[in-house]
Amino acid sequence: MLYNLGSINLDHFYRVPHFVTPGETLASQDYRIGLGGKGANQSLALARAGATVSHWGRLGRQDGWARDLLAEAGIDVSRVELVDQPSGHAIIQVDDQGENAILLFAGANHGFLSSNLDDALSSTRPGDWLLLQNECNALSHLMSEAAAHGLNIAFNPAPMTDEVLSLPLQRCRLLFVNRGEAARLVEMPESTAAEVLLDALAIKLPDTETVLTLGNEGAWHQQGGARHYQPALPVTAVDTTAAGDTFIGYYLAAVQDGRSVADCLHRATIAAGLSVQHHGSTDSIPFHDQVEEVLQSASPSS
């Protein structure tokens, strides 16, 4: 079983020619509101990839429709609580190059109590997976307790903050990082070569598997002294909003299926490549059949 303690946000999308600058008033070319948050995105990617996932989350009482959308996707939402707080939300600018800039308000995502998390952990079994991101509170407590329960912890430290550096990251079995997150973790410039970042991460967290995602430059997996590289799907991006979340969901779904590292990377990379060709967050996450179609037509990765 895979559990995901993750943020659930309401995403407000604005299509703009360029990111707004200080003092500028900029007209948006389009506006939409939808379900988002790194946690919800990753649970949806897991479900669409065919994984069995239970989401642990919190929403403002007036936004129960977001929980319903997760349930309709086949996600267990029995531990998604409706509370008397505003839901988390994000203001997302997407420019003409498909890049995004995000303003995030945590809201209910930062209201988890240790006692509630301990209760949730009591329903897990040793060997289950627990996925975490950095958009919810109480992560240090949960990492320590989950490790004590024998869970496999996968962590995506996004958005990257100084608080991440004080978390018990050595308790994580699997770490998903992009170039910027990896550089912050090992205190190196973001321009540092991927292989050098991997070397530093191996020294800092020698017992933790690492997946380093590099956008259109592909992705690396590292465990012990072994590394595997997967090139990116050659596509033209129109919106990268949920690409990383899509990658993580499809990668862990493949892990749940018992697939090899090479296969996990290949499937996740294809899914992420499909996602960046569509606008939005949850709307851009591909379904299992779409990824399988590309897999059938593509030559095996080297």
N, C-alpha and C positions, 0 to 999 in steps of 0.2 A: 504494500500500500504506500502511496505517496501523499504526504500532507504538505500544505502550503500556507504558512502564516504570511499573509500578504495584503498590501494596500488595495483598497477599492476606491477609485476616484471617479468623479464626474469630469470628463475632459471637454474643455471648451476650445474648439479649433478655429483659428483665424488664418486664412490664406493671405499672405502679404508678399509684395515684390522683394522686400528685404526686411531684416529684423529692425524693429523700431529702435531709434537711438535717443539718448537723453535730450529732452526738450522738443522732440518731434511728435507731431500728431500725424498718424499714418492711417489711411483708409484701408480696410480689409476688403479683399475681393470675394470672400466667402466666409460663412460662419456655420458651425455645426456643434451639437453637443452629443456626447456619447459616453459609453462605459470605458473606463481606463484604469490607470494605476498599474505599476509594475507587477504587483501581486495578481490582480485580476487578469492582466494580459498573459502572464505565464501560466496561470491555471487554464485559461481558454486554449492556449497553445498546446498544453498537455492533453486536454480533452480532445481537441481536434486531431491530435496525433494518435489518439487511441488509448491514452493512458487512463488509469483509474486514479482519480485525485479528489481529495477532500480539502476544501478551502476554509481556513480560519480567518475571519475578518470582522470588521465593524463598519456600519453604515448609519447615517442619520435616518431616523424613523420615516421621514417623508420620502426616502429614496429606495424603498423596498423593491421598486422595479428593477434596480441593478442586481439585486440578489436573485430575482426571478430569471433574469437573462443568464446568469451563471448556471442556475438549475436547469434551464432549458438546454444548455450545452452539455448536460450530463455530469455536471460537477456536484459533489455532495456539499450542500450549503447548510447542513444542520448546525454548524458552528459559526455561521455568519450572523452576528448579533445586530439587531436594530436598536439604536440608542438615541437618547435625547441630546445629541451633539450634532453640529454640522458635519456633513460628510467631507472627506478629503476631496480636493478638486485641483485641476491643473489648467492654466492658461497656456495654450500651445500655439506658437507662431510657426508656420511652415512657409519657407520662402520659395522662390522660383527655381532654385537648384535642388529642392527636395530636402534641404536640411531643416532642423527644427530647433527652437529655443523654448524652454519650458519654465514657467513660474508655478511653483508647487505650494499648496496649503495642506498641511497634514490632517487637520481636523480629527475625526474619529479614529483615524489610523494610529494616533498616538495616545489612545486611551486604554491600552491593554493592561490588565492587572496580573501580577505574578500568580496569584491564586487561580485565576481563570485559565492561565496557560498550563499550570500544573494539572488542572482537571482535564484539559484537552490531552495532555501527554499520557494521562492514565489510560486512555483508550488505544494507545499505540502499542506495537510489539517490537522487540529487538529485531534489527534488520530492516525495518521500514525506513523510508526516506523522508526527511523534512527539508523543504525548500524555504529559504529566507532571502529577503532583499533588505535594503536599508531605508524603507519608507514607513516602517512601524517601530514602536518603542519596545523596551524590555528584551532586546536581543541578547545581551550578555547573560542574563538569567536563563533565557530559553536555550541558548547554546550549551551552557553548562549542564542544565537538567536533561536536555535531549541526549547529550553524550552519555550521561549517567544511565539513561534508559536504553542505551544501545542502539540509538538511531543513527543512520547515515545522514550527515548534514551537508547540504549543498547551499552555498552562499553566493549571492550576487551583490557586492557592496556598492549598489547604485541607489540614490546618488551618493557619490563618495564624499565623506566628511572626515574631520579629524577624529571624531568619536570611533570610527571604524578601527583606527590604529590601536585602541585600547580593548577591543573585543578579543575573546579567546579563540582566535582564528585557527589555532593548532587543533581545535576540536572538530574542525570541518574536514570532511572527507574530500569534498570537491569544491573548488573555487572557480567561479566564472568572472573574468575581468576583461575590460577593454584596455586599450593602451594607456589611457589617462589614469584609470584606476590602478593598474599595475604599477605605473610610475610613482603614484602617490604612496602606495604600499611600501615600495623599496626606496623611496626618497631619491629618485632619479629624474632627469628631465623627460618630458613626454616625447621628445624627439629621439630618445634612446632606442637602439635597434631591438627588435622583438627578441632575438636570441639572448641579448644581454639582460633584458628584463626577466626572461625565463630563468637564466642563471641565478639572478638575484633572488627570485621567488623561491627557487629550489633551496637556497641557503636559508632564507627566512622561514619557510614552511616545508621542511624536508619530507614530511609524511602526508602532505596534502596534494591530491591531484589538482592540476591547474588547466583550465581551458582559457586561452587568450584569444579574444576575438578582435579582428583588425578591419572590420568593414569590408571594403572592396579589395583588401589585401589578403583576405582569407582568415584562417584560424589555426591555432596550434593547440595540441594536447601534450601535457608533460606529466609523467609519473616516474619517480625515481630517476634513473638515467636515460629513460626512453622518451622520445618525442615523435609526434606525428603531425604533419602539416597537411591542411586541406585548402586548396585554392577556392576563392569565392566564385559564385555563379556569375558569369559575365552578363550583366544586365544594366540598364539605365535606370537609376533611382529617381522616383518622383516624391517619395516621402519615407524617411528612415525612422519614423516615430517608434514603431514597435518591433523593429528588426531584431534587436538584442533579446527582447523577451521571447520572440518567436523561436530564435535559435535555442535558447535555454529550454523552453518547453519541449521542443522536438528532440533535443539531445537527451533530456532525462526520460522522455517516453521510450526512446531507443534503449537506454540503460535498463529501464524497467522490463523491456522485452528480452534482455540478456544479450544484446548485440555487441559486436566488437567496437573498440574505440574508433577505428577507421569508419565503420558504418555509422556510428553515432554522429561523428563529425560531418560525414557526407550528407546525411539526411537533414541535419540541422542547418547546414550551409545552404542547401537547396530551399528549405522552407524560408530562411531569412531572405534569400534572393528573390523568392516569389513575393514576399511581403513588401519589399521596398518599391515594387511596381504598382502599388495601390495606395490611395490616400487613407488617412485615419489610423487608429490604433487597432482596436478589436476587428474592425472591418477588413484590415489588411492581412490578418493572420490566416494562412491558407488551411485548407482541410486536407485530411489524410490522402484522399484520392488524387488531389492535385499534385501533392508531392510524389506519390507513387507513379503518376504518369510521367513526371520528369525523370524519375529514377529509371523507369523502363526505357526511356529514349536516350538517356545519357550513358556514356561509357564509364566504366568503373574508375574511381579515383585512384591515383597512384600512391 
